[in-house]
């Protein structure tokens, strides 16, 4: 079922930020009040490689989650 884009916040958003070796990072999620959310996490110095962010809204994993990115110092 396709969901409509929301233009207000207030959803229950859960995020998991993880490195390729399984380390899970503490993070914060900010509700921007317009249907978008900002995720922040502290990267460990000297830790490069592939990371993933899994996103869940109201208990359901979002489309195309997890999202992958590479980080290099």
HTML snippet that shows the backbone in 3Dmol.js (N, CA, C, O; Angstrom):
<script src="https://3Dmol.org/build/3Dmol-min.js"></script>
<div id="view" style="width:600px;height:400px;position:relative"></div>
<script>
const pdb = `
ATOM      1  N   UNK A   1       0.833  -1.169   0.000  1.00  0.00           N
ATOM      2  CA  UNK A   1       0.000   0.000   0.000  1.00  0.00           C
ATOM      3  C   UNK A   1       0.892   1.251   0.000  1.00  0.00           C
ATOM      4  O   UNK A   1       1.749   1.404   0.870  1.00  0.00           O
ATOM      5  N   UNK A   2       0.691   2.123  -0.957  1.00  0.00           N
ATOM      6  CA  UNK A   2       1.467   3.356  -1.045  1.00  0.00           C
ATOM      7  C   UNK A   2       0.937   4.362  -0.028  1.00  0.00           C
ATOM      8  O   UNK A   2      -0.269   4.586   0.080  1.00  0.00           O
ATOM      9  N   UNK A   3       1.860   4.959   0.712  1.00  0.00           N
ATOM     10  CA  UNK A   3       1.480   5.953   1.701  1.00  0.00           C
ATOM     11  C   UNK A   3       1.679   7.347   1.132  1.00  0.00           C
ATOM     12  O   UNK A   3       2.605   7.591   0.358  1.00  0.00           O
ATOM     13  N   UNK A   4       0.814   8.242   1.517  1.00  0.00           N
ATOM     14  CA  UNK A   4       0.918   9.633   1.079  1.00  0.00           C
ATOM     15  C   UNK A   4       2.038  10.331   1.822  1.00  0.00           C
ATOM     16  O   UNK A   4       2.312  10.031   2.984  1.00  0.00           O
ATOM     17  N   UNK A   5       2.678  11.261   1.147  1.00  0.00           N
ATOM     18  CA  UNK A   5       3.714  12.087   1.778  1.00  0.00           C
ATOM     19  C   UNK A   5       3.062  12.944   2.830  1.00  0.00           C
ATOM     20  O   UNK A   5       2.015  13.547   2.592  1.00  0.00           O
ATOM     21  N   UNK A   6       3.685  13.002   4.007  1.00  0.00           N
ATOM     22  CA  UNK A   6       3.162  13.814   5.104  1.00  0.00           C
ATOM     23  C   UNK A   6       3.907  15.140   5.161  1.00  0.00           C
ATOM     24  O   UNK A   6       5.100  15.214   4.867  1.00  0.00           O
ATOM     25  N   UNK A   7       3.189  16.170   5.540  1.00  0.00           N
ATOM     26  CA  UNK A   7       3.786  17.498   5.656  1.00  0.00           C
ATOM     27  C   UNK A   7       3.754  18.007   7.092  1.00  0.00           C
ATOM     28  O   UNK A   7       3.962  19.193   7.344  1.00  0.00           O
ATOM     29  N   UNK A   8       3.492  17.097   8.032  1.00  0.00           N
ATOM     30  CA  UNK A   8       3.552  17.406   9.453  1.00  0.00           C
ATOM     31  C   UNK A   8       4.324  16.284  10.130  1.00  0.00           C
ATOM     32  O   UNK A   8       4.398  15.174   9.603  1.00  0.00           O
ATOM     33  N   UNK A   9       4.891  16.563  11.279  1.00  0.00           N
ATOM     34  CA  UNK A   9       5.649  15.559  12.022  1.00  0.00           C
ATOM     35  C   UNK A   9       4.749  14.786  12.964  1.00  0.00           C
ATOM     36  O   UNK A   9       3.540  14.682  12.756  1.00  0.00           O
ATOM     37  N   UNK A  10       5.364  14.248  14.005  1.00  0.00           N
ATOM     38  CA  UNK A  10       4.621  13.551  15.038  1.00  0.00           C
ATOM     39  C   UNK A  10       4.621  12.044  14.934  1.00  0.00           C
ATOM     40  O   UNK A  10       4.009  11.376  15.767  1.00  0.00           O
ATOM     41  N   UNK A  11       5.292  11.481  13.932  1.00  0.00           N
ATOM     42  CA  UNK A  11       5.361  10.030  13.797  1.00  0.00           C
ATOM     43  C   UNK A  11       6.349   9.459  14.799  1.00  0.00           C
ATOM     44  O   UNK A  11       7.240  10.160  15.278  1.00  0.00           O
ATOM     45  N   UNK A  12       6.184   8.179  15.113  1.00  0.00           N
ATOM     46  CA  UNK A  12       7.151   7.474  15.942  1.00  0.00           C
ATOM     47  C   UNK A  12       8.250   6.983  15.006  1.00  0.00           C
ATOM     48  O   UNK A  12       8.040   6.039  14.246  1.00  0.00           O
ATOM     49  N   UNK A  13       9.415   7.614  15.056  1.00  0.00           N
ATOM     50  CA  UNK A  13      10.529   7.301  14.159  1.00  0.00           C
ATOM     51  C   UNK A  13      11.641   6.642  14.957  1.00  0.00           C
ATOM     52  O   UNK A  13      12.104   7.183  15.961  1.00  0.00           O
ATOM     53  N   UNK A  14      12.067   5.465  14.500  1.00  0.00           N
ATOM     54  CA  UNK A  14      13.189   4.751  15.110  1.00  0.00           C
ATOM     55  C   UNK A  14      14.258   4.547  14.045  1.00  0.00           C
ATOM     56  O   UNK A  14      13.955   4.233  12.894  1.00  0.00           O
ATOM     57  N   UNK A  15      15.496   4.726  14.440  1.00  0.00           N
ATOM     58  CA  UNK A  15      16.636   4.629  13.532  1.00  0.00           C
ATOM     59  C   UNK A  15      17.678   3.704  14.148  1.00  0.00           C
ATOM     60  O   UNK A  15      17.877   3.705  15.363  1.00  0.00           O
ATOM     61  N   UNK A  16      18.342   2.914  13.308  1.00  0.00           N
ATOM     62  CA  UNK A  16      19.492   2.122  13.734  1.00  0.00           C
ATOM     63  C   UNK A  16      20.646   2.497  12.819  1.00  0.00           C
ATOM     64  O   UNK A  16      20.567   2.319  11.604  1.00  0.00           O
ATOM     65  N   UNK A  17      21.728   3.021  13.413  1.00  0.00           N
ATOM     66  CA  UNK A  17      22.939   3.385  12.666  1.00  0.00           C
ATOM     67  C   UNK A  17      23.996   2.344  13.012  1.00  0.00           C
ATOM     68  O   UNK A  17      24.322   2.148  14.183  1.00  0.00           O
ATOM     69  N   UNK A  18      24.536   1.671  11.984  1.00  0.00           N
ATOM     70  CA  UNK A  18      25.429   0.543  12.231  1.00  0.00           C
ATOM     71  C   UNK A  18      26.583   0.527  11.239  1.00  0.00           C
ATOM     72  O   UNK A  18      26.401   0.837  10.061  1.00  0.00           O
ATOM     73  N   UNK A  19      27.779   0.162  11.722  1.00  0.00           N
ATOM     74  CA  UNK A  19      28.935  -0.015  10.841  1.00  0.00           C
ATOM     75  C   UNK A  19      28.904  -1.419  10.268  1.00  0.00           C
ATOM     76  O   UNK A  19      28.160  -2.274  10.748  1.00  0.00           O
ATOM     77  N   UNK A  20      29.716  -1.662   9.238  1.00  0.00           N
ATOM     78  CA  UNK A  20      29.719  -2.968   8.582  1.00  0.00           C
ATOM     79  C   UNK A  20      30.188  -4.093   9.510  1.00  0.00           C
ATOM     80  O   UNK A  20      29.896  -5.263   9.263  1.00  0.00           O
ATOM     81  N   UNK A  21      30.923  -3.735  10.586  1.00  0.00           N
ATOM     82  CA  UNK A  21      31.352  -4.766  11.529  1.00  0.00           C
ATOM     83  C   UNK A  21      30.372  -4.932  12.694  1.00  0.00           C
ATOM     84  O   UNK A  21      30.682  -5.600  13.681  1.00  0.00           O
ATOM     85  N   UNK A  22      29.184  -4.319  12.574  1.00  0.00           N
ATOM     86  CA  UNK A  22      28.115  -4.556  13.540  1.00  0.00           C
ATOM     87  C   UNK A  22      28.024  -3.595  14.707  1.00  0.00           C
ATOM     88  O   UNK A  22      27.147  -3.747  15.558  1.00  0.00           O
ATOM     89  N   UNK A  23      28.913  -2.603  14.769  1.00  0.00           N
ATOM     90  CA  UNK A  23      28.849  -1.625  15.860  1.00  0.00           C
ATOM     91  C   UNK A  23      27.628  -0.735  15.650  1.00  0.00           C
ATOM     92  O   UNK A  23      27.456  -0.148  14.582  1.00  0.00           O
ATOM     93  N   UNK A  24      26.777  -0.637  16.680  1.00  0.00           N
ATOM     94  CA  UNK A  24      25.587   0.207  16.633  1.00  0.00           C
ATOM     95  C   UNK A  24      25.915   1.522  17.328  1.00  0.00           C
ATOM     96  O   UNK A  24      26.459   1.533  18.432  1.00  0.00           O
ATOM     97  N   UNK A  25      25.579   2.635  16.670  1.00  0.00           N
ATOM     98  CA  UNK A  25      25.927   3.962  17.163  1.00  0.00           C
ATOM     99  C   UNK A  25      24.754   4.635  17.862  1.00  0.00           C
ATOM    100  O   UNK A  25      23.610   4.542  17.417  1.00  0.00           O
ATOM    101  N   UNK A  26      25.061   5.324  18.981  1.00  0.00           N
ATOM    102  CA  UNK A  26      24.063   6.178  19.611  1.00  0.00           C
ATOM    103  C   UNK A  26      23.740   7.304  18.649  1.00  0.00           C
ATOM    104  O   UNK A  26      24.596   7.734  17.877  1.00  0.00           O
ATOM    105  N   UNK A  27      22.516   7.777  18.694  1.00  0.00           N
ATOM    106  CA  UNK A  27      22.092   8.786  17.744  1.00  0.00           C
ATOM    107  C   UNK A  27      20.949   9.609  18.331  1.00  0.00           C
ATOM    108  O   UNK A  27      20.413   9.287  19.392  1.00  0.00           O
ATOM    109  N   UNK A  28      20.595  10.655  17.636  1.00  0.00           N
ATOM    110  CA  UNK A  28      19.417  11.433  18.004  1.00  0.00           C
ATOM    111  C   UNK A  28      18.581  11.645  16.756  1.00  0.00           C
ATOM    112  O   UNK A  28      19.101  11.711  15.642  1.00  0.00           O
ATOM    113  N   UNK A  29      17.271  11.751  16.964  1.00  0.00           N
ATOM    114  CA  UNK A  29      16.332  12.014  15.877  1.00  0.00           C
ATOM    115  C   UNK A  29      15.562  13.275  16.241  1.00  0.00           C
ATOM    116  O   UNK A  29      14.985  13.366  17.324  1.00  0.00           O
ATOM    117  N   UNK A  30      15.554  14.252  15.329  1.00  0.00           N
ATOM    118  CA  UNK A  30      14.821  15.499  15.541  1.00  0.00           C
ATOM    119  C   UNK A  30      13.661  15.556  14.560  1.00  0.00           C
ATOM    120  O   UNK A  30      13.847  15.421  13.351  1.00  0.00           O
ATOM    121  N   UNK A  31      12.464  15.758  15.094  1.00  0.00           N
ATOM    122  CA  UNK A  31      11.261  15.938  14.281  1.00  0.00           C
ATOM    123  C   UNK A  31      11.259  17.388  13.812  1.00  0.00           C
ATOM    124  O   UNK A  31      11.142  18.302  14.627  1.00  0.00           O
ATOM    125  N   UNK A  32      11.387  17.604  12.506  1.00  0.00           N
ATOM    126  CA  UNK A  32      11.426  18.963  11.965  1.00  0.00           C
ATOM    127  C   UNK A  32      10.037  19.586  11.828  1.00  0.00           C
ATOM    128  O   UNK A  32       9.912  20.748  11.441  1.00  0.00           O
ATOM    129  N   UNK A  33       8.989  18.813  12.146  1.00  0.00           N
ATOM    130  CA  UNK A  33       7.631  19.331  12.145  1.00  0.00           C
ATOM    131  C   UNK A  33       6.997  19.485  10.775  1.00  0.00           C
ATOM    132  O   UNK A  33       5.880  19.988  10.654  1.00  0.00           O
ATOM    133  N   UNK A  34       7.717  19.048   9.730  1.00  0.00           N
ATOM    134  CA  UNK A  34       7.200  19.209   8.364  1.00  0.00           C
ATOM    135  C   UNK A  34       7.154  17.880   7.599  1.00  0.00           C
ATOM    136  O   UNK A  34       7.070  17.855   6.372  1.00  0.00           O
ATOM    137  N   UNK A  35       7.209  16.779   8.358  1.00  0.00           N
ATOM    138  CA  UNK A  35       7.214  15.453   7.736  1.00  0.00           C
ATOM    139  C   UNK A  35       8.611  14.923   7.482  1.00  0.00           C
ATOM    140  O   UNK A  35       8.772  13.816   6.967  1.00  0.00           O
ATOM    141  N   UNK A  36       9.644  15.715   7.844  1.00  0.00           N
ATOM    142  CA  UNK A  36      11.029  15.254   7.713  1.00  0.00           C
ATOM    143  C   UNK A  36      11.646  15.146   9.103  1.00  0.00           C
ATOM    144  O   UNK A  36      11.181  15.765  10.060  1.00  0.00           O
ATOM    145  N   UNK A  37      12.701  14.349   9.187  1.00  0.00           N
ATOM    146  CA  UNK A  37      13.384  14.118  10.450  1.00  0.00           C
ATOM    147  C   UNK A  37      14.890  14.201  10.200  1.00  0.00           C
ATOM    148  O   UNK A  37      15.371  13.786   9.146  1.00  0.00           O
ATOM    149  N   UNK A  38      15.628  14.734  11.167  1.00  0.00           N
ATOM    150  CA  UNK A  38      17.076  14.841  11.056  1.00  0.00           C
ATOM    151  C   UNK A  38      17.711  13.867  12.036  1.00  0.00           C
ATOM    152  O   UNK A  38      17.369  13.846  13.218  1.00  0.00           O
ATOM    153  N   UNK A  39      18.649  13.055  11.528  1.00  0.00           N
ATOM    154  CA  UNK A  39      19.352  12.075  12.353  1.00  0.00           C
ATOM    155  C   UNK A  39      20.796  12.527  12.516  1.00  0.00           C
ATOM    156  O   UNK A  39      21.445  12.917  11.546  1.00  0.00           O
ATOM    157  N   UNK A  40      21.291  12.473  13.738  1.00  0.00           N
ATOM    158  CA  UNK A  40      22.692  12.806  14.021  1.00  0.00           C
ATOM    159  C   UNK A  40      23.313  11.674  14.825  1.00  0.00           C
ATOM    160  O   UNK A  40      22.659  11.065  15.671  1.00  0.00           O
ATOM    161  N   UNK A  41      24.589  11.398  14.550  1.00  0.00           N
ATOM    162  CA  UNK A  41      25.311  10.427  15.361  1.00  0.00           C
ATOM    163  C   UNK A  41      26.782  10.807  15.380  1.00  0.00           C
ATOM    164  O   UNK A  41      27.276  11.480  14.475  1.00  0.00           O
ATOM    165  N   UNK A  42      27.484  10.360  16.439  1.00  0.00           N
ATOM    166  CA  UNK A  42      28.914  10.641  16.573  1.00  0.00           C
ATOM    167  C   UNK A  42      29.698   9.487  15.985  1.00  0.00           C
ATOM    168  O   UNK A  42      29.519   8.329  16.361  1.00  0.00           O
ATOM    169  N   UNK A  43      30.559   9.826  15.067  1.00  0.00           N
ATOM    170  CA  UNK A  43      31.423   8.852  14.419  1.00  0.00           C
ATOM    171  C   UNK A  43      32.644   8.596  15.293  1.00  0.00           C
ATOM    172  O   UNK A  43      33.184   9.528  15.890  1.00  0.00           O
ATOM    173  N   UNK A  44      33.087   7.341  15.373  1.00  0.00           N
ATOM    174  CA  UNK A  44      34.285   7.015  16.144  1.00  0.00           C
ATOM    175  C   UNK A  44      35.529   7.360  15.326  1.00  0.00           C
ATOM    176  O   UNK A  44      35.643   6.929  14.179  1.00  0.00           O
ATOM    177  N   UNK A  45      36.461   8.124  15.890  1.00  0.00           N
ATOM    178  CA  UNK A  45      37.688   8.456  15.165  1.00  0.00           C
ATOM    179  C   UNK A  45      38.414   7.198  14.693  1.00  0.00           C
ATOM    180  O   UNK A  45      38.491   6.207  15.418  1.00  0.00           O
ATOM    181  N   UNK A  46      38.938   7.247  13.486  1.00  0.00           N
ATOM    182  CA  UNK A  46      39.681   6.127  12.926  1.00  0.00           C
ATOM    183  C   UNK A  46      38.805   5.032  12.338  1.00  0.00           C
ATOM    184  O   UNK A  46      39.316   4.018  11.863  1.00  0.00           O
ATOM    185  N   UNK A  47      37.515   5.224  12.364  1.00  0.00           N
ATOM    186  CA  UNK A  47      36.582   4.207  11.866  1.00  0.00           C
ATOM    187  C   UNK A  47      36.102   4.596  10.477  1.00  0.00           C
ATOM    188  O   UNK A  47      35.286   5.506  10.335  1.00  0.00           O
ATOM    189  N   UNK A  48      36.598   3.918   9.459  1.00  0.00           N
ATOM    190  CA  UNK A  48      36.183   4.164   8.082  1.00  0.00           C
ATOM    191  C   UNK A  48      35.496   2.914   7.548  1.00  0.00           C
ATOM    192  O   UNK A  48      35.664   1.823   8.094  1.00  0.00           O
ATOM    193  N   UNK A  49      34.726   3.076   6.484  1.00  0.00           N
ATOM    194  CA  UNK A  49      34.088   1.923   5.863  1.00  0.00           C
ATOM    195  C   UNK A  49      32.638   2.176   5.554  1.00  0.00           C
ATOM    196  O   UNK A  49      32.185   3.320   5.499  1.00  0.00           O
ATOM    197  N   UNK A  50      31.899   1.073   5.348  1.00  0.00           N
ATOM    198  CA  UNK A  50      30.486   1.174   4.996  1.00  0.00           C
ATOM    199  C   UNK A  50      29.635   1.209   6.266  1.00  0.00           C
ATOM    200  O   UNK A  50      29.895   0.491   7.232  1.00  0.00           O
ATOM    201  N   UNK A  51      28.623   2.057   6.235  1.00  0.00           N
ATOM    202  CA  UNK A  51      27.681   2.186   7.338  1.00  0.00           C
ATOM    203  C   UNK A  51      26.274   2.047   6.781  1.00  0.00           C
ATOM    204  O   UNK A  51      26.042   2.234   5.586  1.00  0.00           O
ATOM    205  N   UNK A  52      25.338   1.714   7.662  1.00  0.00           N
ATOM    206  CA  UNK A  52      23.935   1.630   7.243  1.00  0.00           C
ATOM    207  C   UNK A  52      23.061   2.382   8.237  1.00  0.00           C
ATOM    208  O   UNK A  52      23.364   2.471   9.427  1.00  0.00           O
ATOM    209  N   UNK A  53      21.976   2.915   7.712  1.00  0.00           N
ATOM    210  CA  UNK A  53      20.938   3.520   8.539  1.00  0.00           C
ATOM    211  C   UNK A  53      19.632   2.826   8.180  1.00  0.00           C
ATOM    212  O   UNK A  53      19.170   2.894   7.041  1.00  0.00           O
ATOM    213  N   UNK A  54      19.048   2.160   9.165  1.00  0.00           N
ATOM    214  CA  UNK A  54      17.739   1.539   8.994  1.00  0.00           C
ATOM    215  C   UNK A  54      16.719   2.471   9.625  1.00  0.00           C
ATOM    216  O   UNK A  54      16.909   2.931  10.750  1.00  0.00           O
ATOM    217  N   UNK A  55      15.634   2.752   8.907  1.00  0.00           N
ATOM    218  CA  UNK A  55      14.630   3.696   9.371  1.00  0.00           C
ATOM    219  C   UNK A  55      13.275   3.015   9.500  1.00  0.00           C
ATOM    220  O   UNK A  55      12.842   2.285   8.609  1.00  0.00           O
ATOM    221  N   UNK A  56      12.623   3.265  10.616  1.00  0.00           N
ATOM    222  CA  UNK A  56      11.306   2.703  10.892  1.00  0.00           C
ATOM    223  C   UNK A  56      10.358   3.829  11.278  1.00  0.00           C
ATOM    224  O   UNK A  56      10.694   4.664  12.118  1.00  0.00           O
ATOM    225  N   UNK A  57       9.171   3.858  10.665  1.00  0.00           N
ATOM    226  CA  UNK A  57       8.155   4.844  11.000  1.00  0.00           C
ATOM    227  C   UNK A  57       6.926   4.085  11.474  1.00  0.00           C
ATOM    228  O   UNK A  57       6.386   3.236  10.766  1.00  0.00           O
ATOM    229  N   UNK A  58       6.498   4.411  12.685  1.00  0.00           N
ATOM    230  CA  UNK A  58       5.353   3.733  13.296  1.00  0.00           C
ATOM    231  C   UNK A  58       5.505   2.213  13.239  1.00  0.00           C
ATOM    232  O   UNK A  58       4.542   1.489  12.990  1.00  0.00           O
ATOM    233  N   UNK A  59       6.746   1.740  13.476  1.00  0.00           N
ATOM    234  CA  UNK A  59       7.025   0.309  13.549  1.00  0.00           C
ATOM    235  C   UNK A  59       7.268  -0.394  12.231  1.00  0.00           C
ATOM    236  O   UNK A  59       7.604  -1.578  12.222  1.00  0.00           O
ATOM    237  N   UNK A  60       7.106   0.304  11.111  1.00  0.00           N
ATOM    238  CA  UNK A  60       7.328  -0.304   9.793  1.00  0.00           C
ATOM    239  C   UNK A  60       8.606   0.248   9.170  1.00  0.00           C
ATOM    240  O   UNK A  60       8.848   1.455   9.181  1.00  0.00           O
ATOM    241  N   UNK A  61       9.423  -0.662   8.623  1.00  0.00           N
ATOM    242  CA  UNK A  61      10.648  -0.218   7.963  1.00  0.00           C
ATOM    243  C   UNK A  61      10.296   0.569   6.700  1.00  0.00           C
ATOM    244  O   UNK A  61       9.412   0.174   5.940  1.00  0.00           O
ATOM    245  N   UNK A  62      10.991   1.676   6.485  1.00  0.00           N
ATOM    246  CA  UNK A  62      10.699   2.535   5.345  1.00  0.00           C
ATOM    247  C   UNK A  62      11.188   1.911   4.040  1.00  0.00           C
ATOM    248  O   UNK A  62      12.059   1.042   4.033  1.00  0.00           O
ATOM    249  N   UNK A  63      10.608   2.375   2.947  1.00  0.00           N
ATOM    250  CA  UNK A  63      10.973   1.892   1.619  1.00  0.00           C
ATOM    251  C   UNK A  63      12.471   2.113   1.395  1.00  0.00           C
ATOM    252  O   UNK A  63      13.007   3.163   1.749  1.00  0.00           O
ATOM    253  N   UNK A  64      13.130   1.136   0.816  1.00  0.00           N
ATOM    254  CA  UNK A  64      14.564   1.162   0.484  1.00  0.00           C
ATOM    255  C   UNK A  64      15.489   1.133   1.695  1.00  0.00           C
ATOM    256  O   UNK A  64      16.702   1.262   1.529  1.00  0.00           O
ATOM    257  N   UNK A  65      14.968   0.971   2.889  1.00  0.00           N
ATOM    258  CA  UNK A  65      15.803   0.860   4.088  1.00  0.00           C
ATOM    259  C   UNK A  65      16.339  -0.568   4.149  1.00  0.00           C
ATOM    260  O   UNK A  65      15.610  -1.502   3.814  1.00  0.00           O
ATOM    261  N   UNK A  66      17.589  -0.767   4.566  1.00  0.00           N
ATOM    262  CA  UNK A  66      18.519   0.227   5.070  1.00  0.00           C
ATOM    263  C   UNK A  66      19.192   1.020   3.945  1.00  0.00           C
ATOM    264  O   UNK A  66      19.263   0.586   2.795  1.00  0.00           O
ATOM    265  N   UNK A  67      19.676   2.191   4.326  1.00  0.00           N
ATOM    266  CA  UNK A  67      20.404   3.071   3.413  1.00  0.00           C
ATOM    267  C   UNK A  67      21.886   2.914   3.730  1.00  0.00           C
ATOM    268  O   UNK A  67      22.266   2.898   4.901  1.00  0.00           O
ATOM    269  N   UNK A  68      22.724   2.799   2.712  1.00  0.00           N
ATOM    270  CA  UNK A  68      24.153   2.565   2.909  1.00  0.00           C
ATOM    271  C   UNK A  68      24.965   3.774   2.477  1.00  0.00           C
ATOM    272  O   UNK A  68      24.611   4.462   1.520  1.00  0.00           O
ATOM    273  N   UNK A  69      26.065   4.028   3.193  1.00  0.00           N
ATOM    274  CA  UNK A  69      26.987   5.089   2.808  1.00  0.00           C
ATOM    275  C   UNK A  69      28.385   4.708   3.271  1.00  0.00           C
ATOM    276  O   UNK A  69      28.546   3.915   4.199  1.00  0.00           O
ATOM    277  N   UNK A  70      29.388   5.274   2.623  1.00  0.00           N
ATOM    278  CA  UNK A  70      30.784   5.058   2.988  1.00  0.00           C
ATOM    279  C   UNK A  70      31.330   6.305   3.642  1.00  0.00           C
ATOM    280  O   UNK A  70      30.987   7.428   3.273  1.00  0.00           O
ATOM    281  N   UNK A  71      32.204   6.079   4.641  1.00  0.00           N
ATOM    282  CA  UNK A  71      32.847   7.185   5.328  1.00  0.00           C
ATOM    283  C   UNK A  71      34.341   6.921   5.374  1.00  0.00           C
ATOM    284  O   UNK A  71      34.766   5.817   5.715  1.00  0.00           O
ATOM    285  N   UNK A  72      35.126   7.902   5.039  1.00  0.00           N
ATOM    286  CA  UNK A  72      36.575   7.798   5.121  1.00  0.00           C
ATOM    287  C   UNK A  72      37.116   9.092   5.707  1.00  0.00           C
ATOM    288  O   UNK A  72      36.672  10.184   5.352  1.00  0.00           O
ATOM    289  N   UNK A  73      38.081   8.954   6.610  1.00  0.00           N
ATOM    290  CA  UNK A  73      38.692  10.146   7.222  1.00  0.00           C
ATOM    291  C   UNK A  73      39.718  10.734   6.295  1.00  0.00           C
ATOM    292  O   UNK A  73      40.343  11.741   6.626  1.00  0.00           O
TER     293      UNK A  73
END
`;
const viewer = $3Dmol.createViewer("view");
viewer.addModel(pdb, "pdb");
viewer.setStyle({}, {cartoon: {color: "spectrum"}});
viewer.zoomTo();
viewer.render();
</script>
